[in-house]
Amino acid sequence: MQGTLDVAVTVNHPNMMVPGSQEPLTVLPLDDQYYYTAFASRSLAERLGPAPTLEQLLDLTWFYPGKESLVRHLFDDWFIQRGAYPPARPIQINPTLRAVEFMRHVDAIAMLPSAMRGRFEHVVDLPVEALKIPLRRVFACSEAALQKPEVQALLRCIRKADAEVSC
């Protein structure tokens, strides 16, 4: 973070650091129930059967975030940590939620927020436990910024709003 930006509300990433500094960010979780999971067009899911493997899926068509996306880097890191290459021939699309409409016409897979489950008749989540990628919304700032009263007030407001939405 540079300039006058004191905080960011973003998704977690293991390499969060203040640019040009070795000072780690203070990263406070805002939630822990959010994850991406693999969804497929219904016709593709039916052909794959009840227990597709990660290896089967990697050779298929994927809708994937663009290279500039933080989520893309999280996905790539996730695959690499499991000894697999990310999908070789993805169709890059931003935002990835637009993939849902394309999946009416294209047999493909997309990593989408788990909250999308059951919202569309033509897209279903795949029962591949290995393809659940956890993400957590976080409040990130330097320790010095966290001491500022206005930053503390912002954090309280975000947590209060989250609590009201969860009710």
Buried (B, 14 or more C-beta within 10 A) or exposed (E): BEEEEBBBBBBBBEEBEBEEEEEEBBBBEBEEEBBBBBBBBBEBBEEBEEEBEBEEBBEBBBBBBEEEBEBBBBBBBBBEEEEBEBBEEBBBBBEBEEBBEBBEEEBBBBBBBBEBEEEBEEBBBBBBEEBBBBBBBBBBBBEEBBEBEEBEEBBEEBBEEEEEEEE
